[in-house]
Amino acid sequence: MEMSSPGSVSIKEFSVKRIDGPSISEFSDTLSVEEPLEIKITYDAGMDSIQKNISVTMRTPGNDLDLAAGFLFTEGIISHKDHIKEISHADAACSSEKANSVTVALAKGFSPILMQSDRNFYTTSSCGVCGKSSIQSIRTVSPFNHLEKLQLSLSAEVLFGLPDKLKAAQKGFAASGGLHASGLFSPDGELLLVREDVGRHNALDKLIGCALYEGLLPLNRHILLLSGRASFELIQKAAMAGIAIVAAIGAPSSLAVELAKEFDITLLGFVKGNRANVYHTGEHVLCPNG
């Protein structure tokens, strides 16, 4: 899988005029790149080979293969890395088109679960659930729903140290100020994986896709830190990956809290300095002062 960090493809320089009171000056500004990525799957159906367009998502280029794998997993279309035979940027006459299209060839004999794809999968960078016909249609059943719960302990020292570690690893954000990040930590606060994207849901899909191929799933021994707010679709994706603890630097939504309670995910918000709000404490997680 791709392990490349954000680089020239994720940011671009633009000439900008800055107005500062009565004066106007020109300078070069660094912005995050946002481009469409088309995700396709191919699979066998009897004697026929079928290709299906699954999604077009607005994302920051980089770690596209992670993104495609993670998206298929968190949408319930696949449930194991062995369901993927091969994943690559699709052939196209134009190199830019090739860079913006990924084809996932599924394993021989595996039939994808496409009930979730009856909706429009076009997603913008700000919304990972656009086109969902109802709330029930995205309560995808996690393959780890019946996993035995592990006793985890989250100390205040570890919790309050996570944001600085994630920020230090956000190279794209440092350059442009325009990328979200998802960071995966061990219970003792070691940063294991980080992915960035202009879309917060894409950043998490990239992280989960990488974890899928690294054999780390389920992530019930890990802590997920979100660089922004915790929305419903991010908790849904976390639940799919078996994550037991989700912390966010921003606020959660009401539906995110309700879903965290449904999946018994420990959810913390406004993690900053030495403060945090605990919105739900999972039965098997010991939180600071909890």
Secondary structure in CASP SS format (residue, H / E / C, confidence):
PFRMAT SS
TARGET T0000
AUTHOR 0000-0000-0000
METHOD secondary structure of the structure
MODEL  1
M C 1.00
E C 1.00
M C 1.00
S C 1.00
S C 1.00
P C 1.00
G C 1.00
S C 1.00
V C 1.00
S C 1.00
I E 1.00
K E 1.00
E E 1.00
F E 1.00
S E 1.00
V E 1.00
K E 1.00
R E 1.00
I E 1.00
D E 1.00
G C 1.00
P C 1.00
S E 1.00
I E 1.00
S E 1.00
E E 1.00
F E 1.00
S E 1.00
D E 1.00
T E 1.00
L E 1.00
S E 1.00
V C 1.00
E C 1.00
E E 1.00
P E 1.00
L E 1.00
E E 1.00
I E 1.00
K E 1.00
I E 1.00
T E 1.00
Y E 1.00
D E 1.00
A E 1.00
G C 1.00
M C 1.00
D E 1.00
S E 1.00
I E 1.00
Q E 1.00
K E 1.00
N E 1.00
I E 1.00
S E 1.00
V E 1.00
T E 1.00
M E 1.00
R E 1.00
T C 1.00
P C 1.00
G C 1.00
N C 1.00
D H 1.00
L H 1.00
D H 1.00
L H 1.00
A H 1.00
A H 1.00
G H 1.00
F H 1.00
L H 1.00
F H 1.00
T H 1.00
E C 1.00
G C 1.00
I C 1.00
I C 1.00
S C 1.00
H C 1.00
K H 1.00
D H 1.00
H H 1.00
I E 1.00
K E 1.00
E E 1.00
I E 1.00
S E 1.00
H E 1.00
A C 1.00
D C 1.00
A C 1.00
A C 1.00
C C 1.00
S H 1.00
S H 1.00
E H 1.00
K H 1.00
A H 1.00
N C 1.00
S E 1.00
V E 1.00
T E 1.00
V E 1.00
A E 1.00
L E 1.00
A C 1.00
K C 1.00
G C 1.00
F C 1.00
S C 1.00
P C 1.00
I C 1.00
L C 1.00
M H 1.00
Q H 1.00
S H 1.00
D H 1.00
R C 1.00
N C 1.00
F C 1.00
Y C 1.00
T E 1.00
T E 1.00
S C 1.00
S C 1.00
C E 1.00
G C 1.00
V C 1.00
C C 1.00
G C 1.00
K C 1.00
S C 1.00
S C 1.00
I H 1.00
Q H 1.00
S H 1.00
I H 1.00
R C 1.00
T C 1.00
V C 1.00
S C 1.00
P C 1.00
F C 1.00
N C 1.00
H C 1.00
L C 1.00
E C 1.00
K C 1.00
L C 1.00
Q C 1.00
L E 1.00
S E 1.00
L C 1.00
S C 1.00
A H 1.00
E H 1.00
V H 1.00
L H 1.00
F H 1.00
G H 1.00
L H 1.00
P H 1.00
D H 1.00
K H 1.00
L H 1.00
K H 1.00
A H 1.00
A H 1.00
Q C 1.00
K H 1.00
G H 1.00
F H 1.00
A H 1.00
A H 1.00
S H 1.00
G C 1.00
G C 1.00
L C 1.00
H E 1.00
A E 1.00
S E 1.00
G E 1.00
L E 1.00
F E 1.00
S C 1.00
P C 1.00
D C 1.00
G C 1.00
E C 1.00
L E 1.00
L E 1.00
L E 1.00
V E 1.00
R E 1.00
E E 1.00
D E 1.00
V C 1.00
G C 1.00
R H 1.00
H H 1.00
N H 1.00
A H 1.00
L H 1.00
D H 1.00
K H 1.00
L H 1.00
I H 1.00
G H 1.00
C H 1.00
A H 1.00
L H 1.00
Y H 1.00
E C 1.00
G C 1.00
L C 1.00
L C 1.00
P C 1.00
L C 1.00
N C 1.00
R C 1.00
H C 1.00
I E 1.00
L E 1.00
L E 1.00
L E 1.00
S C 1.00
G C 1.00
R C 1.00
A E 1.00
S C 1.00
F H 1.00
E H 1.00
L H 1.00
I H 1.00
Q H 1.00
K H 1.00
A H 1.00
A H 1.00
M H 1.00
A C 1.00
G C 1.00
I C 1.00
A C 1.00
I E 1.00
V E 1.00
A E 1.00
A E 1.00
I C 1.00
G C 1.00
A C 1.00
P E 1.00
S C 1.00
S H 1.00
L H 1.00
A H 1.00
V H 1.00
E H 1.00
L H 1.00
A H 1.00
K H 1.00
E H 1.00
F C 1.00
D C 1.00
I C 1.00
T E 1.00
L E 1.00
L E 1.00
G E 1.00
F E 1.00
V E 1.00
K E 1.00
G C 1.00
N C 1.00
R E 1.00
A E 1.00
N E 1.00
V E 1.00
Y E 1.00
H E 1.00
T C 1.00
G C 1.00
E C 1.00
H C 1.00
V E 1.00
L E 1.00
C C 1.00
P C 1.00
N C 1.00
G C 1.00
END
